[in-house]
Amino acid sequence: MKIYSYIVNHDTGFAPNPFYGYCTLANCKPKIRKTAEIGDLIFGLSCKARNNHLIYAMKVNEKLTFREYISDTGQNIYY
């Protein structure tokens, strides 16, 4: 298992996307998306000026291509 972390510069709800029972990196962090495997952990932190507080933590449960992601019906949602 690998652990990844990064600073979330802008939180608009698009990337990471925490809605509909998922927390996804479908549009951001291409290096993490390319190398992360099922079971890895990803942590999103606030900037240093905001004391690097934890914004979110997720465990990779599945990997999809972007095409699979936009057409996914949500049958494998983990709560």
Secondary structure, 3 states (H helix, E strand, C coil): CCEEEEECCCCCCCCCECCCCCCECCCCCHHHHHHCCCCCEEEEECCHHHCCCEEEEEECCCCCCHHHHHHCCCCCCCC
